[in-house]
Amino acid sequence: MAIVEVTELSKRYGKQVVLDRVSFSVEEGEVFGILGPNGAGKTTAVECVEGLRRPDSGTVRVLGLDPVGQGAELREHIGVQLQHTQLPENIKVWEALDLYASFYARPRDWRELLERWGLADKRDARFAKLSGGQKQRLFIALALVGDPRIAFLDELTTGLDPQARRATWELVKRVRAEGVTVVLVSHFMDEVEELCDRVAVFDRGGVVALDSPEGLIDGVDAEYRMSFRFMDGQAPEPGGLLGSLPGVASVSRTGDLVVVAGRGDFATEVTASLAREHVLVRDLRIDKRTLDDAFIALTGRSLQGWPPPPGPSGPAPRTEEPS
Ligand SMILES: Nc1ncnc2c1ncn2[C@@H]1O[C@H](COP(=O)(O)OP(=O)(O)OP(=O)(O)O)[C@@H](O)[C@H]1O
């Protein structure tokens, strides 16, 4: 069942068209990814769905409700972690949870959330004293305190170090295991590949593809490579053997190392052909196509490298400190 339905959503700021007839739907129980580079319109789209921004045109329905006209009712059922969620530095963990719980008619018991999200011993800690990972756990707990059916998590792991990112991924999986539908905004390929059932790829204000991560990868006819070494004593001419197989684009050899590039199912053709000819190989490697390959094929450019590395002008990475 679709729990979120967005149809022909458009939004502009002044003369800048930020969303141009965007459509997608989110099924109940899934982790739905919204992927795209900075400025693609991801946050604007999600904030229209949350009722925080008013669309210029198009229709948005969340649990059958209009987020603008029925926002108060809707907010009882959704949990939101905004991209730039901040809390007063001096607020204590329990006070934040208690405050957020007061926004809802039927909140969860925040004491249970403290336990569940590993914050029990931080109950009286002030927000400013929490590590990056602890802050993320608190933000997730805050997004869940209203016992929502949908949680919106926007750029949850930006700025976290790799270890804290992976820990946060496990939290997202737990949210889903609790039966909450998750809408995850991200510009990290690995995160989306790991967590999402389906992904809408945003680019320049539009949805350029929508599929499972595997479907997006399979749907792109990007060239990839395989390599292997001939076993000692075997030295057939690989170009003659493999060059004319379906999908093979090029074959090169340096010593006993052979690299074959191609498209589609060429790697299966190559291994079958080697077996037919009784050619034994070792160190067989197939370079997996990635979501980044799919993204490049869809948009003509790479998302890798986003966000820019922290530097003098960027934020320092938040790290998980020992508690
Ligand atoms: N309130 C606003 N007023 C004017 N322009 C805005 C406003 N909010 C966003 N924009 C512009 O709209 C465009 C899309 O922004 P949006 O935040 O939706 O993109 P995004 O894909 O979420 O990017 P990011 O990953 O950087 O958050 C950007 O060019 C941004 O500068």
The ligand as a Gaussian input file, in Angstrom:
#p B3LYP/6-31G(d) Opt

LIG

0 1
 N       13.964000      28.597000       1.275000
 C       14.655000      28.699000       0.141000
 N       14.703000      29.845000      -0.534000
 C       15.361000      29.969000      -1.707000
 N       16.057000      28.956000      -2.288000
 C       16.058000      27.783000      -1.645000
 C       15.372000      27.592000      -0.404000
 N       15.548000      26.306000      -0.021000
 C       16.315000      25.721000      -0.959000
 N       16.615000      26.608000      -1.939000
 C       17.395000      26.307000      -3.146000
 O       16.733000      25.259000      -3.826000
 C       17.675000      24.345000      -4.383000
 C       17.365000      22.948000      -3.879000
 O       17.607000      22.893000      -2.489000
 P       17.341000      21.584000      -1.636000
 O       17.816000      21.880000      -0.245000
 O       15.949000      21.140000      -1.805000
 O       18.310000      20.562000      -2.356000
 P       18.937000      19.230000      -1.817000
 O       18.904000      18.280000      -2.949000
 O       18.280000      18.804000      -0.570000
 O       20.419000      19.658000      -1.534000
 P       21.352000      19.359000      -0.270000
 O       21.806000      17.961000      -0.433000
 O       22.447000      20.358000      -0.428000
 O       20.520000      19.598000       0.937000
 C       19.045000      24.857000      -3.992000
 O       19.553000      25.590000      -5.079000
 C       18.785000      25.759000      -2.822000
 O       19.727000      26.783000      -2.745000

